[in-house]
Amino acid sequence: MVKLSVIVPFYNVQQYAPDTLKSLRANARADFEFILVDDCSRDETPDILARAERELPGAVYVRHEKNGGLATARNTGIDRARGEYLTFLDGDDWLAPGYFPQLLDAIEELGCDFVRTDHVQCTARARTIHRVPHGRRGVVMSPRDAILPADRSTSVDYAYAWAGIYHRRLVDRGLLHFTDGLRTAEDRPWIWKLHREAESFAAVSLLGVFYRRGVASSLTQIGDVRQLDFIRAFDQVIEETARDRDAARLLPKAVRTYGAIISHHLGSIERFEPAVARKLKSMSAVALRRMPQEVLDEALDSMDVQRATRLRRLRRRPAAGTGVAA
């Protein structure tokens, strides 16, 4: 029986894939499988993965004939996974040796639906530890109880799918798949759904994932229209949270986070292509008007002056065509 399925999407990462695969080898075990999903790369990545399928114990190589994005690639891996537990890694990141066995031990000892972990962010040669924004460690809790407060960073704001491990029962309940086709912010509806609908989780102080920032091919570094999928992602968060039994309590958090992300993108709008920057403003203005207006008013009142002013100004922007096709 497969104990752990590790889902690793790759797309045009020939420079980094060898380090990723080397770190997987240092985490291999007879009851682990590594599902390597190539999302129709156009560089040498497919050749690297084809070799890995022969050389890496437990490797399963899957290739997309059409590029679908990270969310779709992860879903392909989930559908192929046979493990009692599942976890993720991105194709340009890497792991400390022996990390996955420790992670598996943690969730088996705690017996919960999912576990969240800290990680190391790597930008060039700089290394920074990022912690799960959840104070209680090694304690099983209700994920719903960890969504609030609205005005502080909480576990739903730490949306990295690879920073954790998940029991198969979440797949069976329809809680682990991502929204197909989302090109960015795919983790946001996913983490909110987990926290609203899963029954138990815990945070643990375990470091082992090294997250590579500043990769030129990453969507976080590209200012094209795919970046605007964050609007579709957060629209889904708002829509699903509005139907929740605790909507009155949870919507202020969702709306405030959405507004903060819009403000963040507006604050760095110069990195977008001009046509996409115009569309960002137009779509964001419409998104603000779609939100529950009383909840949005309260969220704006609770923000710092710069952020609130930027959003209020955008909210008053006249409706216009969006121009660029998504």
C-alpha positions as a Markdown table, in Angstrom:
| # | Residue | x | y | z |
|---|---|---|---|---|
| 1 | Met | 0.0 | 0.0 | 0.0 |
| 2 | Val | 1.2 | 3.5 | -0.8 |
| 3 | Lys | 1.5 | 5.6 | 2.4 |
| 4 | Leu | 2.3 | 9.0 | 0.9 |
| 5 | Ser | 1.6 | 10.5 | -2.6 |
| 6 | Val | 3.8 | 13.5 | -3.4 |
| 7 | Ile | 2.3 | 15.6 | -6.3 |
| 8 | Val | 4.9 | 17.7 | -8.1 |
| 9 | Pro | 3.9 | 19.9 | -11.1 |
| 10 | Phe | 6.6 | 21.1 | -13.5 |
| 11 | Tyr | 6.5 | 23.7 | -16.2 |
| 12 | Asn | 9.6 | 25.0 | -18.0 |
| 13 | Val | 11.9 | 24.5 | -15.0 |
| 14 | Gln | 14.9 | 22.7 | -16.6 |
| 15 | Gln | 17.2 | 24.8 | -14.5 |
| 16 | Tyr | 15.7 | 23.8 | -11.2 |
| 17 | Ala | 14.2 | 20.4 | -11.8 |
| 18 | Pro | 17.4 | 18.4 | -11.1 |
| 19 | Asp | 17.7 | 19.9 | -7.6 |
| 20 | Thr | 14.0 | 19.2 | -6.9 |
| 21 | Leu | 14.3 | 15.6 | -8.0 |
| 22 | Lys | 17.6 | 15.1 | -6.0 |
| 23 | Ser | 15.7 | 16.3 | -2.9 |
| 24 | Leu | 12.9 | 13.8 | -3.7 |
| 25 | Arg | 15.4 | 11.0 | -3.9 |
| 26 | Ala | 16.6 | 12.0 | -0.4 |
| 27 | Asn | 13.0 | 11.6 | 0.8 |
| 28 | Ala | 12.2 | 8.3 | -1.0 |
| 29 | Arg | 10.8 | 5.4 | 0.9 |
| 30 | Ala | 9.4 | 2.1 | -0.4 |
| 31 | Asp | 5.8 | 3.1 | 0.4 |
| 32 | Phe | 6.1 | 6.7 | -1.1 |
| 33 | Glu | 5.2 | 7.6 | -4.7 |
| 34 | Phe | 6.2 | 10.8 | -6.5 |
| 35 | Ile | 3.7 | 11.9 | -9.2 |
| 36 | Leu | 5.7 | 14.1 | -11.6 |
| 37 | Val | 3.2 | 16.1 | -13.7 |
| 38 | Asp | 4.7 | 18.0 | -16.7 |
| 39 | Asp | 2.3 | 20.7 | -17.7 |
| 40 | Cys | 3.4 | 20.7 | -21.4 |
| 41 | Ser | 6.8 | 22.3 | -20.9 |
| 42 | Arg | 8.6 | 23.6 | -24.0 |
| 43 | Asp | 12.1 | 23.3 | -22.6 |
| 44 | Glu | 14.1 | 20.2 | -21.5 |
| 45 | Thr | 11.9 | 19.5 | -18.5 |
| 46 | Pro | 10.1 | 16.5 | -20.1 |
| 47 | Asp | 13.4 | 14.8 | -20.8 |
| 48 | Ile | 14.6 | 15.3 | -17.3 |
| 49 | Leu | 11.3 | 13.9 | -15.9 |
| 50 | Ala | 11.4 | 10.9 | -18.3 |
| 51 | Arg | 14.9 | 10.0 | -16.9 |
| 52 | Ala | 13.6 | 10.5 | -13.3 |
| 53 | Glu | 10.8 | 8.0 | -13.9 |
| 54 | Arg | 13.4 | 5.4 | -14.5 |
| 55 | Glu | 15.8 | 6.5 | -11.8 |
| 56 | Leu | 13.8 | 7.9 | -8.9 |
| 57 | Pro | 12.2 | 5.2 | -6.7 |
| 58 | Gly | 8.4 | 5.5 | -6.7 |
| 59 | Ala | 8.3 | 8.0 | -9.6 |
| 60 | Val | 5.2 | 8.2 | -11.8 |
| 61 | Tyr | 5.5 | 10.5 | -14.8 |
| 62 | Val | 2.4 | 12.2 | -16.3 |
| 63 | Arg | 2.6 | 14.7 | -19.2 |
| 64 | His | -0.1 | 17.1 | -20.2 |
| 65 | Glu | -0.6 | 17.6 | -24.0 |
| 66 | Lys | -1.9 | 21.1 | -23.3 |
| 67 | Asn | -0.7 | 23.6 | -20.7 |
| 68 | Gly | -3.4 | 23.9 | -18.0 |
| 69 | Gly | -1.8 | 25.8 | -15.2 |
| 70 | Leu | -0.7 | 24.9 | -11.7 |
| 71 | Ala | -4.2 | 24.1 | -10.4 |
| 72 | Thr | -5.0 | 21.7 | -13.2 |
| 73 | Ala | -1.6 | 20.0 | -12.9 |
| 74 | Arg | -2.2 | 19.5 | -9.2 |
| 75 | Asn | -5.6 | 18.0 | -9.9 |
| 76 | Thr | -4.1 | 15.6 | -12.4 |
| 77 | Gly | -1.7 | 14.4 | -9.6 |
| 78 | Ile | -4.5 | 14.1 | -7.1 |
| 79 | Asp | -6.5 | 12.0 | -9.5 |
| 80 | Arg | -3.5 | 9.7 | -10.0 |
| 81 | Ala | -2.6 | 9.5 | -6.3 |
| 82 | Arg | -2.9 | 6.2 | -4.4 |
| 83 | Gly | -1.6 | 7.2 | -1.0 |
| 84 | Glu | -3.3 | 7.3 | 2.3 |
| 85 | Tyr | -1.8 | 10.8 | 2.7 |
| 86 | Leu | -1.1 | 13.4 | 0.0 |
| 87 | Thr | 1.3 | 16.4 | -0.1 |
| 88 | Phe | 2.6 | 18.8 | -2.8 |
| 89 | Leu | 5.9 | 20.3 | -4.0 |
| 90 | Asp | 6.4 | 22.8 | -6.8 |
| 91 | Gly | 8.9 | 21.8 | -9.5 |
| 92 | Asp | 11.3 | 24.7 | -8.8 |
| 93 | Asp | 11.5 | 24.1 | -5.0 |
| 94 | Trp | 13.3 | 21.5 | -2.9 |
| 95 | Leu | 13.3 | 19.6 | 0.4 |
| 96 | Ala | 15.6 | 18.9 | 3.3 |
| 97 | Pro | 16.6 | 15.2 | 3.4 |
| 98 | Gly | 14.2 | 13.0 | 5.4 |
| 99 | Tyr | 11.6 | 15.8 | 5.6 |
| 100 | Phe | 8.6 | 13.7 | 4.3 |
| 101 | Pro | 9.0 | 10.9 | 6.8 |
| 102 | Gln | 9.0 | 13.4 | 9.6 |
| 103 | Leu | 5.9 | 15.1 | 8.2 |
| 104 | Leu | 4.1 | 11.8 | 7.9 |
| 105 | Asp | 5.0 | 10.9 | 11.5 |
| 106 | Ala | 3.5 | 14.3 | 12.6 |
| 107 | Ile | 0.1 | 13.8 | 11.0 |
| 108 | Glu | -0.2 | 10.1 | 12.0 |
| 109 | Glu | 0.6 | 11.0 | 15.6 |
| 110 | Leu | -2.0 | 13.9 | 15.6 |
| 111 | Gly | -4.6 | 11.9 | 13.7 |
| 112 | Cys | -6.2 | 15.0 | 12.1 |
| 113 | Asp | -7.4 | 15.8 | 8.6 |
| 114 | Phe | -4.4 | 18.0 | 7.7 |
| 115 | Val | -1.3 | 19.5 | 9.1 |
| 116 | Arg | 0.4 | 22.9 | 8.2 |
| 117 | Thr | 4.1 | 23.5 | 8.4 |
| 118 | Asp | 6.6 | 26.4 | 8.4 |
| 119 | His | 8.9 | 26.8 | 5.4 |
| 120 | Val | 12.1 | 28.5 | 4.3 |
| 121 | Gln | 11.8 | 31.2 | 1.6 |
| 122 | Cys | 14.8 | 31.5 | -0.7 |
| 123 | Thr | 15.5 | 34.7 | -2.7 |
| 124 | Ala | 18.9 | 34.5 | -4.4 |
| 125 | Arg | 21.2 | 33.6 | -1.5 |
| 126 | Ala | 18.9 | 35.0 | 1.2 |
| 127 | Arg | 17.1 | 32.6 | 3.5 |
| 128 | Thr | 14.0 | 33.6 | 5.6 |
| 129 | Ile | 11.9 | 31.4 | 7.8 |
| 130 | His | 8.1 | 31.9 | 7.3 |
| 131 | Arg | 5.9 | 30.5 | 10.1 |
| 132 | Val | 2.3 | 29.3 | 9.9 |
| 133 | Pro | 0.4 | 32.3 | 11.5 |
| 134 | His | -1.1 | 30.0 | 14.1 |
| 135 | Gly | 0.2 | 30.2 | 17.6 |
| 136 | Arg | -0.7 | 26.8 | 19.0 |
| 137 | Arg | 1.6 | 24.1 | 17.8 |
| 138 | Gly | 1.0 | 20.4 | 17.9 |
| 139 | Val | -2.6 | 20.8 | 19.1 |
| 140 | Val | -5.5 | 19.5 | 17.1 |
| 141 | Met | -8.2 | 22.2 | 16.5 |
| 142 | Ser | -11.2 | 23.0 | 14.3 |
| 143 | Pro | -10.0 | 24.6 | 11.1 |
| 144 | Arg | -13.0 | 26.9 | 11.1 |
| 145 | Asp | -11.9 | 28.3 | 14.4 |
| 146 | Ala | -8.6 | 29.4 | 12.9 |
| 147 | Ile | -10.0 | 31.6 | 10.2 |
| 148 | Leu | -10.6 | 34.6 | 12.4 |
| 149 | Pro | -9.8 | 37.3 | 13.6 |
| 150 | Ala | -10.5 | 39.4 | 10.5 |
| 151 | Asp | -7.8 | 42.0 | 11.2 |
| 152 | Arg | -4.9 | 39.7 | 11.8 |
| 153 | Ser | -3.0 | 37.2 | 9.6 |
| 154 | Thr | -4.4 | 33.7 | 10.2 |
| 155 | Ser | -4.0 | 30.2 | 8.8 |
| 156 | Val | -6.2 | 31.0 | 5.7 |
| 157 | Asp | -3.7 | 33.7 | 4.7 |
| 158 | Tyr | -0.9 | 31.1 | 4.6 |
| 159 | Ala | -2.2 | 29.5 | 1.5 |
| 160 | Tyr | 0.8 | 27.4 | 0.3 |
| 161 | Ala | -0.5 | 23.9 | -0.6 |
| 162 | Trp | 3.0 | 22.4 | -0.3 |
| 163 | Ala | 3.3 | 23.6 | 3.4 |
| 164 | Gly | 1.5 | 20.7 | 4.8 |
| 165 | Ile | 0.1 | 17.1 | 4.5 |
| 166 | Tyr | -3.5 | 15.9 | 3.9 |
| 167 | His | -5.4 | 12.8 | 4.7 |
| 168 | Arg | -7.1 | 11.0 | 1.7 |
| 169 | Arg | -10.5 | 11.4 | 3.3 |
| 170 | Leu | -10.3 | 15.1 | 2.2 |
| 171 | Val | -10.1 | 13.8 | -1.4 |
| 172 | Asp | -13.1 | 11.6 | -0.8 |
| 173 | Arg | -15.0 | 14.5 | 0.6 |
| 174 | Gly | -14.2 | 16.7 | -2.4 |
| 175 | Leu | -12.1 | 19.2 | -0.4 |
| 176 | Leu | -8.6 | 18.7 | -1.9 |
| 177 | His | -9.0 | 19.5 | -5.6 |
| 178 | Phe | -8.3 | 23.0 | -6.9 |
| 179 | Thr | -10.4 | 25.2 | -9.1 |
| 180 | Asp | -9.5 | 24.0 | -12.5 |
| 181 | Gly | -7.8 | 26.5 | -14.8 |
| 182 | Leu | -6.8 | 29.1 | -12.2 |
| 183 | Arg | -3.5 | 30.5 | -13.2 |
| 184 | Thr | -2.7 | 32.4 | -10.0 |
| 185 | Ala | -4.1 | 32.5 | -6.5 |
| 186 | Glu | -5.2 | 28.9 | -6.9 |
| 187 | Asp | -4.4 | 28.2 | -3.3 |
| 188 | Arg | -6.8 | 30.8 | -2.0 |
| 189 | Pro | -10.3 | 29.2 | -2.6 |
| 190 | Trp | -8.6 | 25.9 | -1.7 |
| 191 | Ile | -7.3 | 26.9 | 1.7 |
| 192 | Trp | -10.6 | 28.7 | 2.6 |
| 193 | Lys | -12.6 | 25.5 | 1.6 |
| 194 | Leu | -10.3 | 23.4 | 3.8 |
| 195 | His | -10.7 | 25.7 | 6.8 |
| 196 | Arg | -14.5 | 25.9 | 6.4 |
| 197 | Glu | -15.3 | 22.3 | 5.7 |
| 198 | Ala | -12.5 | 20.0 | 7.1 |
| 199 | Glu | -13.0 | 18.8 | 10.7 |
| 200 | Ser | -9.6 | 18.9 | 12.2 |
| 201 | Phe | -6.1 | 20.4 | 11.7 |
| 202 | Ala | -2.9 | 21.3 | 13.5 |
| 203 | Ala | 0.2 | 23.4 | 12.9 |
| 204 | Val | 3.6 | 21.9 | 13.6 |
| 205 | Ser | 7.1 | 23.5 | 13.9 |
| 206 | Leu | 8.7 | 21.5 | 11.2 |
| 207 | Leu | 11.1 | 23.0 | 8.6 |
| 208 | Gly | 11.9 | 21.2 | 5.4 |
| 209 | Val | 10.4 | 22.9 | 2.3 |
| 210 | Phe | 12.6 | 25.5 | 0.5 |
| 211 | Tyr | 10.5 | 27.8 | -1.5 |
| 212 | Arg | 12.3 | 29.5 | -4.3 |
| 213 | Arg | 11.2 | 33.1 | -4.9 |
| 214 | Gly | 12.1 | 35.4 | -7.8 |
| 215 | Val | 12.1 | 32.7 | -10.5 |
| 216 | Ala | 11.7 | 34.5 | -13.8 |
| 217 | Ser | 9.1 | 32.1 | -15.2 |
| 218 | Ser | 6.9 | 32.2 | -12.1 |
| 219 | Leu | 3.6 | 34.0 | -12.5 |
| 220 | Thr | 4.4 | 36.1 | -9.5 |
| 221 | Gln | 7.2 | 37.7 | -11.6 |
| 222 | Ile | 5.1 | 38.1 | -14.8 |
| 223 | Gly | 2.8 | 41.0 | -15.4 |
| 224 | Asp | 0.5 | 39.5 | -18.0 |
| 225 | Val | -3.2 | 38.9 | -18.0 |
| 226 | Arg | -2.9 | 35.6 | -16.2 |
| 227 | Gln | -2.1 | 37.5 | -13.0 |
| 228 | Leu | -5.7 | 38.8 | -13.0 |
| 229 | Asp | -7.0 | 35.3 | -12.1 |
| 230 | Phe | -6.7 | 36.4 | -8.5 |
| 231 | Ile | -10.0 | 38.2 | -9.1 |
| 232 | Arg | -11.7 | 35.0 | -10.1 |
| 233 | Ala | -10.1 | 33.2 | -7.2 |
| 234 | Phe | -11.3 | 35.7 | -4.6 |
| 235 | Asp | -14.7 | 36.0 | -6.2 |
| 236 | Gln | -15.0 | 32.3 | -5.5 |
| 237 | Val | -13.9 | 32.8 | -1.8 |
| 238 | Ile | -16.6 | 35.5 | -1.3 |
| 239 | Glu | -19.3 | 33.5 | -3.1 |
| 240 | Glu | -18.7 | 30.3 | -1.1 |
| 241 | Thr | -18.2 | 32.0 | 2.2 |
| 242 | Ala | -21.4 | 34.0 | 1.7 |
| 243 | Arg | -23.3 | 30.6 | 1.6 |
| 244 | Asp | -21.6 | 29.4 | 4.8 |
| 245 | Arg | -23.6 | 29.0 | 8.0 |
| 246 | Asp | -21.2 | 31.4 | 9.6 |
| 247 | Ala | -21.2 | 33.9 | 6.8 |
| 248 | Ala | -21.9 | 36.9 | 9.0 |
| 249 | Arg | -18.7 | 36.1 | 11.0 |
| 250 | Leu | -16.5 | 35.0 | 8.2 |
| 251 | Leu | -17.3 | 37.4 | 5.4 |
| 252 | Pro | -15.5 | 40.4 | 7.0 |
| 253 | Lys | -12.2 | 38.4 | 6.9 |
| 254 | Ala | -12.8 | 37.3 | 3.3 |
| 255 | Val | -13.7 | 40.8 | 2.1 |
| 256 | Arg | -10.8 | 42.5 | 4.0 |
| 257 | Thr | -8.3 | 40.0 | 2.5 |
| 258 | Tyr | -9.7 | 40.5 | -1.0 |
| 259 | Gly | -9.4 | 44.3 | -0.6 |
| 260 | Ala | -5.9 | 44.0 | 0.7 |
| 261 | Ile | -4.8 | 41.9 | -2.3 |
| 262 | Ile | -6.4 | 44.4 | -4.8 |
| 263 | Ser | -4.5 | 47.2 | -3.0 |
| 264 | His | -1.3 | 45.2 | -3.2 |
| 265 | His | -1.6 | 44.8 | -7.0 |
| 266 | Leu | -2.5 | 48.4 | -7.5 |
| 267 | Gly | 0.5 | 49.5 | -5.4 |
| 268 | Ser | 2.8 | 47.7 | -7.9 |
| 269 | Ile | 0.9 | 48.3 | -11.0 |
| 270 | Glu | 3.9 | 49.4 | -13.0 |
| 271 | Arg | 5.0 | 45.8 | -13.3 |
| 272 | Phe | 1.9 | 45.0 | -15.5 |
| 273 | Glu | 1.7 | 45.5 | -19.2 |
| 274 | Pro | -0.2 | 48.7 | -19.9 |
| 275 | Ala | -3.3 | 47.1 | -21.3 |
| 276 | Val | -3.3 | 44.6 | -18.3 |
| 277 | Ala | -2.9 | 47.5 | -15.8 |
| 278 | Arg | -6.0 | 49.2 | -17.2 |
| 279 | Lys | -7.9 | 45.9 | -17.0 |
| 280 | Leu | -6.7 | 45.4 | -13.4 |
| 281 | Lys | -8.2 | 48.8 | -12.4 |
| 282 | Ser | -11.4 | 48.2 | -14.2 |
| 283 | Met | -12.0 | 44.6 | -13.0 |
| 284 | Ser | -11.0 | 45.5 | -9.5 |
| 285 | Ala | -13.5 | 48.4 | -9.4 |
| 286 | Val | -16.2 | 46.0 | -10.5 |
| 287 | Ala | -15.1 | 43.5 | -7.9 |
| 288 | Leu | -15.4 | 46.0 | -5.1 |
| 289 | Arg | -18.9 | 46.8 | -6.2 |
| 290 | Arg | -19.8 | 43.1 | -6.2 |
| 291 | Met | -18.8 | 42.7 | -2.6 |
| 292 | Pro | -21.3 | 43.0 | 0.3 |
| 293 | Gln | -21.2 | 46.8 | 0.6 |
| 294 | Glu | -21.8 | 47.1 | 4.3 |
| 295 | Val | -19.1 | 44.5 | 5.0 |
| 296 | Leu | -16.8 | 46.4 | 2.6 |
| 297 | Asp | -17.5 | 49.7 | 4.4 |
| 298 | Glu | -16.4 | 48.1 | 7.7 |
| 299 | Ala | -13.3 | 46.6 | 6.2 |
| 300 | Leu | -12.2 | 49.9 | 4.7 |
| 301 | Asp | -12.7 | 51.6 | 8.0 |
| 302 | Ser | -10.4 | 49.1 | 9.7 |
| 303 | Met | -7.6 | 49.5 | 7.1 |
| 304 | Asp | -4.6 | 51.8 | 7.2 |
| 305 | Val | -5.2 | 55.2 | 5.5 |
| 306 | Gln | -3.2 | 54.5 | 2.3 |
| 307 | Arg | -4.8 | 51.2 | 1.5 |
| 308 | Ala | -8.3 | 52.4 | 2.3 |
| 309 | Thr | -7.9 | 55.6 | 0.3 |
| 310 | Arg | -6.7 | 53.6 | -2.7 |
| 311 | Leu | -9.6 | 51.3 | -2.6 |
| 312 | Arg | -12.2 | 54.0 | -2.0 |
| 313 | Arg | -10.9 | 55.9 | -5.0 |
| 314 | Leu | -11.1 | 52.8 | -7.1 |
| 315 | Arg | -14.6 | 52.0 | -5.8 |
| 316 | Arg | -15.8 | 55.3 | -7.2 |
| 317 | Arg | -14.3 | 54.6 | -10.6 |
| 318 | Pro | -16.9 | 54.7 | -13.4 |
| 319 | Ala | -17.7 | 51.3 | -14.9 |
| 320 | Ala | -15.9 | 50.7 | -18.2 |
| 321 | Gly | -15.1 | 47.9 | -20.7 |
| 322 | Thr | -12.3 | 45.6 | -19.6 |
| 323 | Gly | -10.5 | 45.6 | -23.0 |
| 324 | Val | -8.1 | 42.7 | -22.8 |
| 325 | Ala | -9.4 | 39.1 | -23.2 |
| 326 | Ala | -8.6 | 36.9 | -20.2 |
